[in-house]
Every structure is written in C-alpha cells, then in structure tokens.
C-alpha cells in the first residue's frame, strides 16, 4: 500500500514551494482523492522509513561496538 508520485500534480506550481503540501497533494492524487486512504498510505510509508532508519542505526551501532571490542587491550597491555 505504497503511494508514489507518478506524475505532475494539478496546480503543482502552487504546492512545489511547500514540500508538505506537495507530498499531501501527491498522496491525494495517487488515491484519487480518498482522504482516509491517503492518510493510511502516508503513515505506512513514514513507518517503513522509520523502521529502515532504526535498522540502519542498530547495524551501525553493532559495527561500532565490534570495532571497539577488536581494538581493546587485554590485561597484559597487549592488543588482542
């Protein structure tokens, strides 16, 4: 249920200066003016983007932690 902009929006010159308005217009155009469906699509897309960002953050954190463990010193002062 992903709505994507497939072309110019009617009155696009009016909304291109305001990104939020342009995004809302694109969702409404994609859903043929169905407000409830447009809202659900926007929320679904935002949730998917948030989940993707959280996964990337966890992966980076895991890689950084692994780097710290590989670079730590043991009890004798020698690197592992």
C-alpha angles and dihedrals in degrees: 000000000000118000115207130182107256099179147335118329120230107261089015092156089063096051104035091082090059112053095196091053091047092051092048091048091050092052091047091049092048091050095044092247096308101148096193093049092045090053092048091049092049092049091047092051093046091049092050091050091049092049090049091050091049091051091051091049092051091048092050091047090051092050092047091049091050089052092053092050092050091050099046124114122241125224093277092056094249121126115250 
